């Protein structure tokens, strides 16, 4: 899945989404793509959806095994991903019904990309993916 497709899904998201978590991880860390989930022989993406939605008490096993945090649900996880990729949060604002976040591109401090979302994690991720796309376009 492309970063542009991920961005569109983030803009449409209204809250935590296990499949989106998995797709973001797989888009950013494609080496995970070939991993067999080990859970009934299903691919990692399907295991994420199945165990997060159908068997939530098992979800921590999936996330721990593959270091795949619920980034659309957790502020700490979303901020951790920003840091892991070398980006920084420049500003964050909370409006009446949405969050707005600016993420700075690491190799160009003057380039900050904005992302909005109904939750803080979604706004962080929207800004991060927008910044990733902007950096890729500059190269």
N, C-alpha and C positions, 0 to 999 in steps of 0.2 A: 504494500500500500504506500502511495506517495505521501510526502509531507503536505502537499496541497489537499489531498483527500482527507488526511487526518485533520487539517485545519477546518475544513468544512464540517466535519463531524463534531469537532469541538465547539464550533459556533452554534450548532444545533442542539448540543447536549443541555440538559436541564439539571443534571445531578450525576452522581457516581455511575459509572458504566464499566463493568468488568471486561467486556469485549473491547471497548475503546482503550482501557488500560493495557491489555495485551497487544493490541495493534500499535499503540504508541511505542511500547517497548520493542516490538519486533521491527518497527520502522527505524528506530534510533539505534538499535543494536541487532543488526541483521544476522549476526552469528548465532542468535538464539533461534532463528527460523528453522534450522535443521534439527533442533532438539525434539526427540520423541518425548512426549510428556511422561511416559511411563505409567500413565493412568489409563488402564484398559486399552492401551495402544492408540489413543486418540492424539491428534496434533496438539501442541501446546496452546494454540489459540482456542480450540474447542474445549480443552480441559479448563482453561480460565473461565470461559462462559459457563460451562456446566457446573463447576464446583463453586463458583461465586454465586450463581443464581439458584441452582437446584439443591446444592448441598453446602450451604454457607459455613457450617462448622468445619468443613474440610479445606476451605479456601486458604487458611494460614499455611497448610502443608504445601500447597501449590506455590504460594508466593515465597515461602522460605526456600523451597527447593530450587527455584529458578531466580531468586532475588528480584522478583517482579512485584513491586509494591502497588498498592491501590492508589495510584497517583491522582485519579479524578475524585477521590474521596478524602484524601488527607493533605492538609496544608503542608505538614512536615515533609511528606513524600514528594509533593510537587516542588517545594523549595529545594529539597535534596537533589532532585533531577536537574534543576537549574544549575546548582553548584557543581554537580558531577560533570556537566557538559561545559563548564568554564564560563557561564554567563552570570550576570548579576542583576538583581532587581534594583531599578533606579527609583521608581515611585509606585505607590499603591494607594488607591482611593476607593472608598465605599460610597456608592450613590444610594438612592432610595431602593432600587430593586436589582442592582448589579454592582460588580466589582470591576475596577479598571487597574491594570498593571502595566508598567513600562519595564521592559527587559533590555539591558545593554548588551550589545555584541562584544565579545571579549577582545577581538583584534581591532575594534573601531569604537572607542568609548563615545564618540559623537553620534553613533547610530543606535537609537533606542526605538524599539518596536512596541506598539501598544496592543494589548489584548483585553477584551471585556468578557464577562461571563456572569451567570447568576450566582455562582459560588466562587470563593477565593481560589480554590485549586483550579477550577476551569479557566478563570481569568489568567492565572499564572501560566498554565499550559498553552493557552491561546497566544499569549505574548511570546512565550518561548518558541513555539513552532513558527510563528510569524518572523521572529528574529532569525531562526535557522534558515528559513526560506530566503530572507533578505541577504544573509551572509553568503548563501550558495549562489545567489544571483550576482553578487559582487565579484565572485571568483572567476 
